[in-house]
Amino acid sequence: MSISQPLRTSFVHTLSYVLNIRLVDAAESNSKIFSIQFLRAFAAILVVFQHSIHEVNELYGNGYSGVPFVVDGTFGVEIFFVISGFIMHALAKPKLGKRGYWWKFLCERAIRIAPLYWIATTLFIVAAILFPSQITHSTIVPAHALASYLFIPYARPSDGELSPILALGWSLNYEMFFYVMFSLCIWINTKSITLSCAIVFVIIAILHNFTPPNTVSHYLSKSIVLLFMAGIVISYLHQILRLRLSVPSWAFIAIIAAMVTVKQIFVPVGAPLLQDSVLAIAIVAVAAFTFINDSDSRTARLATTTGDASYSLYLFHIFAINLVIVAAKHFHLLELTGPYPVFGLCVIASLVAGHLAFRYIETPIISWSVTMRKSVFGFISKPQP
């Protein structure tokens, strides 16, 4: 062996020790995957950035090009979809084979997702009635409202687009559709849930080409549903492959930042869905096989707290942004500050609103849901993400 070989080995070991980066067995990692929580926070903030930019553009005109390094908020939703497939498979896997679990799964997800969305939708309806001039699509009709509460795509009265009253709810329509299909797959074949999901979701995507345009079936069969399937596959691989990359939180953030930088350079905003989707899947795959080894650090705690609040942040940030925009108009902040401070205020207000909604609305709902599952459906389980 040459002298250079042990020197290189020693250098690698020293660098690994200094940076606190190494390969570990899955048994050494925590049951809670903090890297996925990091991604939930990241995806929610992407959506906040995009909507903040959009509203500031509307306020200041099209001459404002936005802050540097803007990523399409839809990319954040794509990450959410992959994460959802990952988490649902991970949660369901130990319970497969239990009698009636397909129904229990569906009830759990409905109780977890629906109440907070109903509150946000109701708040939007109240705002549209009281302040119609401040709302872009303020026309409310009963049929549209009912469809929104039931997660059924319905033509918006103002423009005919299949969209719920709270436009953000478009992603939740797909989310609930995924839950229904996933519970169907559990019912069909509990022994090979990954295979049954693959067959069902591929068939759904193929059927998109044979459904009439602007119909519910055409809308729900878009190829974006395959992102849920990708998450299921990642979860399956996560359970059978043992190695994890153990890194500190700063290193994981750097890895994700590097991947998003690649997207920003090579995949422009508005690019075909496939290009965005590949990177969204890759980012979740990296997170799944990464173990955050300083989960008690300040950075990790902040990221995981934001990840826990990501659902509330997603639903309620738009209200905070609109309040900032109304204030900016009233106080003529264009002349005083320009667009960038207003953008910053939108982001800060969104984060505050998301965390407050999580603490005072979502957390009590989670506690209530445990009681509801026990008293109404006859079973109880730990609160789920």
Rosetta blueprint (number, residue, H / E / L):
1 M L
2 S L
3 I L
4 S H
5 Q H
6 P H
7 L H
8 R H
9 T H
10 S H
11 F H
12 V H
13 H H
14 T H
15 L H
16 S H
17 Y H
18 V H
19 L H
20 N L
21 I L
22 R E
23 L E
24 V E
25 D E
26 A H
27 A H
28 E H
29 S L
30 N L
31 S L
32 K L
33 I L
34 F H
35 S H
36 I H
37 Q H
38 F H
39 L H
40 R H
41 A H
42 F H
43 A H
44 A H
45 I H
46 L H
47 V H
48 V H
49 F H
50 Q H
51 H H
52 S H
53 I H
54 H H
55 E H
56 V H
57 N H
58 E H
59 L H
60 Y H
61 G L
62 N L
63 G L
64 Y L
65 S L
66 G L
67 V L
68 P L
69 F L
70 V L
71 V L
72 D L
73 G H
74 T H
75 F H
76 G H
77 V H
78 E H
79 I H
80 F H
81 F H
82 V H
83 I H
84 S H
85 G H
86 F H
87 I H
88 M H
89 H H
90 A H
91 L H
92 A H
93 K H
94 P H
95 K H
96 L L
97 G L
98 K L
99 R L
100 G L
101 Y H
102 W H
103 W H
104 K H
105 F H
106 L H
107 C H
108 E H
109 R H
110 A H
111 I H
112 R H
113 I H
114 A H
115 P H
116 L H
117 Y H
118 W H
119 I H
120 A H
121 T H
122 T H
123 L H
124 F H
125 I H
126 V H
127 A H
128 A H
129 I H
130 L H
131 F L
132 P H
133 S H
134 Q H
135 I L
136 T L
137 H L
138 S L
139 T L
140 I L
141 V L
142 P H
143 A H
144 H H
145 A H
146 L H
147 A H
148 S H
149 Y H
150 L L
151 F L
152 I L
153 P L
154 Y L
155 A E
156 R L
157 P L
158 S L
159 D L
160 G L
161 E L
162 L E
163 S L
164 P L
165 I L
166 L L
167 A H
168 L H
169 G H
170 W H
171 S H
172 L H
173 N H
174 Y H
175 E H
176 M H
177 F H
178 F H
179 Y H
180 V H
181 M H
182 F H
183 S H
184 L H
185 C H
186 I H
187 W H
188 I H
189 N L
190 T L
191 K L
192 S L
193 I H
194 T H
195 L H
196 S H
197 C H
198 A H
199 I H
200 V H
201 F H
202 V H
203 I H
204 I H
205 A H
206 I H
207 L H
208 H H
209 N H
210 F H
211 T L
212 P L
213 P L
214 N L
215 T L
216 V H
217 S H
218 H H
219 Y H
220 L H
221 S L
222 K L
223 S H
224 I H
225 V H
226 L H
227 L H
228 F H
229 M H
230 A H
231 G H
232 I H
233 V H
234 I H
235 S H
236 Y H
237 L H
238 H H
239 Q H
240 I H
241 L L
242 R L
243 L E
244 R E
245 L E
246 S E
247 V E
248 P L
249 S H
250 W H
251 A H
252 F H
253 I H
254 A H
255 I H
256 I H
257 A H
258 A H
259 M H
260 V H
261 T H
262 V H
263 K H
264 Q H
265 I H
266 F H
267 V L
268 P L
269 V L
270 G L
271 A L
272 P L
273 L H
274 L H
275 Q H
276 D H
277 S H
278 V H
279 L H
280 A H
281 I H
282 A H
283 I H
284 V H
285 A H
286 V H
287 A H
288 A H
289 F L
290 T E
291 F E
292 I E
293 N L
294 D L
295 S L
296 D L
297 S L
298 R H
299 T H
300 A H
301 R H
302 L H
303 A H
304 T H
305 T H
306 T H
307 G H
308 D H
309 A L
310 S H
311 Y H
312 S H
313 L H
314 Y H
315 L H
316 F H
317 H H
318 I H
319 F H
320 A H
321 I H
322 N H
323 L H
324 V H
325 I H
326 V H
327 A H
328 A H
329 K H
330 H H
331 F L
332 H L
333 L H
334 L H
335 E H
336 L H
337 T L
338 G L
339 P H
340 Y H
341 P H
342 V H
343 F H
344 G H
345 L H
346 C H
347 V H
348 I H
349 A H
350 S H
351 L H
352 V H
353 A H
354 G H
355 H H
356 L H
357 A H
358 F H
359 R H
360 Y H
361 I H
362 E H
363 T H
364 P H
365 I H
366 I H
367 S H
368 W H
369 S H
370 V H
371 T H
372 M H
373 R H
374 K H
375 S H
376 V L
377 F L
378 G L
379 F L
380 I L
381 S L
382 K L
383 P L
384 Q L
385 P L
